[in-house]
């Protein structure tokens, strides 16, 4: 089973996230892509975001009707308030999805990540183990090429586990979406109808 893990703040989840998840699913023949809102970002410990339960509910709405896409609560806030580290999440996914010897042998994990986030990989928790824990699908952006991946100084064996996804160009920023919501804009093509309705019903982002 080929499973993609797509973690992020999803504050709020928008059509850009959906496009990335679908493109990764199709390009790498993934059976399942898990979109997982992060409880506490390790590199942004003081960042404020909408409540986790709301972000998870919006991701569920974003995934509605999309084959092979599911919301996941695997990165829910921890009881002790500690950060959600990707290496720990991958260990939990492998333990959950590969709980039997047969399923473990068939399981292939992929991490879906933006280009800029991937370039910061050396700052992540236990970076030396991350590339061995899963294959990586790096979502390109305009002006980004495979040559840029070399700045991470990947060992040759690990570099083979990093793949560039170049078919996605949806210039949507969650920061911009929040600004538009705060400004009271009514037509937000960047959000699916279900997500927008949820935001308005819950009075999130100043609605």
N, C-alpha and C positions, 0 to 999 in steps of 0.2 A: 504494500500500500504506500503510495506516494502522498505525503502530507506536507502542506505548506503552513508555516507559522508566520503570521503577519501581525506583529505587535505595534502598538502606537498609542498615543494619547486619545485619538479619535474625539476631538473636542471642538466642533462636533464631527461625526463621520460624514463624508461628502462623496460626490460622484467621482472625484479623483481617487479616493481610496478604493471605490468599487471598480474603477477601470484598472487599477494596478492589480487587484486581486484576480479579476477575470483574465487579464493578460498573462499573469503568472500561471494560472490554472491551465490556460490553453497552450502556452508556449512550452511548458514543461510536463504536460500530461499529468497534472496533479489530480488525485482522486478527491482530495479534500483540502480546502484552504480555511484555516482557523483565523478569524480576525479577533484579536485579543486586546481590549483596552487595558492599559497599564495602570495599576493602582498607584504606584509611586515611581516616577522616573529617577533612576540612579544619578543621571547627569544633571537633573533639574529638580533637586529635592525640595526647593521652596516654591515651585511653580503651582499656581492655583488653577483648578479646572472644575468643570461641572462634576457633580457627585458621580462616583463610579457606577452606581446602579442606573443612573440616567444614561451614561455613556454606553453601558452594555445594552440597555434597552434600545437605544438608537442604532447600535450596530446590528442588533437582531432585525430591526426594521429595514436597514440597508440591505441585508442579505436575503430578505424575503423574495422568493421566486427565482433565486439564482442557484443553479445546480452546482453542488460541490462547495458552496460557501456557507460557513457557519460562524456564528458569534461564539466566543469562548470566554469563560470567566477564570481561566487558569492563572491570569495575572491579577486577580482580585487583591485588594489591600490586605497586607498581612496583619495578623493580630498584634504583633509587636511593633508595627509601624515601620519596619525595615523596608528597604527598596526592593523592587522586583528585578532580579538579575536574569538576563537572558539565558545564561549558562544553567541556572537552576530550573528555569522554565523548560528548557530542552530536556533536562534529566527527568523532569516530571512527565513530560509528554511521552518520552520513550518508555518510562515505567508504566504509564497508563495504556498507551496504544499498543505497546509490545509486551503485554502482560504474560503472554504464553511464549514458549520457545518458538513455536511456528510463526506467530504474529511478529515476534521480534526479528526473525530472520527475513521477513518480507517487508518490514518497515523501512521507508526511506524518508528522512526528515529534511525539509528545506526551510531556510529562513528568508523571508521576503523583506527587503530593507531598501531605503532610499540611498542614493549615491553619497550624499553628504553625511548621513549617519554612518555609513560603512567606512568612510574615510576617518571617522573618529574611533574606529575599532580599538586601537591601542589604548584608549582611555577606559574601555569597558572592563567590567569585573572579569578576572581570569581570561584575558584575551587569548592566551596561548591555547586554551582548550576549546574555544568557540568554533574554530574552523574544522576541528576534528569531530565536533558533536553533531554537525549537520552540513549539508550543502547550502550554499548561499546564492540567492538570486538578488542581484544588485540592480535596482531600477534606475536607469540612466536619466539624465536631464540634458537639455540643450547644451552643447559644448563639452559634454563629458564623454570620455572614451575609455577603452580598456587600458590604455597607457596610464590613465590617472590612477588606476588601481595599484600601480606599482609603488605609489607613495606610501602605501601601507606596509611595504617591505615584506610581502608574503613569502614564506618558504616555498620552494618549487612544488613540493607534494601538496601543500595546502592550496596553492594557487589553482590547482586543477579542480578544486571544489567550489570555486567562485565563478558564477555565470552572470553575464550582463544582459539585462532585459531592456531592449532599445525601442520597443514598439509602443511605448506609452508616452504621450505628450498631452497631459491634461493639466494646464497651469492653474490649479486651484489651491489656495492656501487656507488652512483652517483659521489662521489669524485674520485674513481678509473676510472670511465668512462671518466670523464673530463681529467684526466691525460693521458689516452690512446689517447684521441682525440688530445690533445696538442702535444703528441709525434708522431702524424702522423700515428698511426696504421690504417691499411686499413680494416682488418677483425674484426669487433666488433659484436660478436654474442649477446652481451648484449642489443643491440639496434635493433628495428625493421627496416626493409629496408626503410619504409616511414620516420621515425624519422631521420635516418642517412642521407637520401637524403636531408631532410629539413636543417639539420645542415650544410651540405656542400654547399647547395645553398645560405644559409644566412651567411656563413662564421663565424659560431659560434664556440666558444671554440678553437680558433686558427686555424680553418680549412680554 
